């Protein structure tokens, strides 16, 4: 029984040390002046939204203006009779 108690005590101490290191590392990352995970996540979300809006605008531009103009010009070019 004594060995089992020593084993549990040893494992719990190791777990506490690991948790303390993890918390220390996490707090250090969150206190960095360069930015943190949340700021980086927000930057990525903003970049994704802006990119989607740009692609949508380009799609609408091609769909409504460029392709009909090209189609009519090609038809005029081949209608030489």
N, C-alpha and C positions, 0 to 999 in steps of 0.2 A: 504494500500500500504506500509505503514511504517513497519508493521509486516512482510510482505513478504520480504522486503529488509533486515530486521534484520535476518530473517530466512536464506536467501541466504548468508549473510555475515557470519553467524555462521557456516553454512555448509562448506563454502569455507575455513574458518580458520581451521576447523577440518580436512579437506582434505589436506591442506598444512602441518599441523602438522604430520598427518599420513605419507604423502609422505616424509617429512624430516626424520622421524624415519626409514622408509624403506630404504632410501638412506644411512643413517648413518650405519644401520645394514649391508647393502650390501657392502659398502666400507670397513667396518671392517672385513667382511668375506674375501674380496679379498686381504686385507693387512696382513692376518694372516701368520705367518712364517711356520705353519704346512703344508700348502698347500691350494689350493683353488679348486673350482669346476672344473676348466679347467684341472688342474693337475690330479685330481681324475678321470675325464673322460678319459684322455689320458691313465692313468694307466689301467683302465678297458678295453679300446680298445686294448691296447697292450696285456693284459692277454688273451683276447678273441682270438686274432689272433694267439698267441703262442699256446694256447690250441687247436685251430682248426688245426694248423700245426702238433702238436703232435698226435692228433687223426687220421689225414690223414696218417701220417707215420706209425702208428700202423696198420691201415687198410691195407695199401699196403704191409706191412710186413706179415700179416696174409694171404692176398690174394695170394701173389706171392711165398712165401717161406714156411710158416708153414703148411698151409692146403694141398698143393700138397705133401709135405713130409709125412704128417700123412696119407694121402690117399694111397700113395704107400706102406708105411709100414704096414698098415692094410691089404692091398691086399696080400702082401708077407706073412703076418702072417697066413692068412686063405688059402693060396695056398700051402698046405702041401702035395699034392699028388705026 
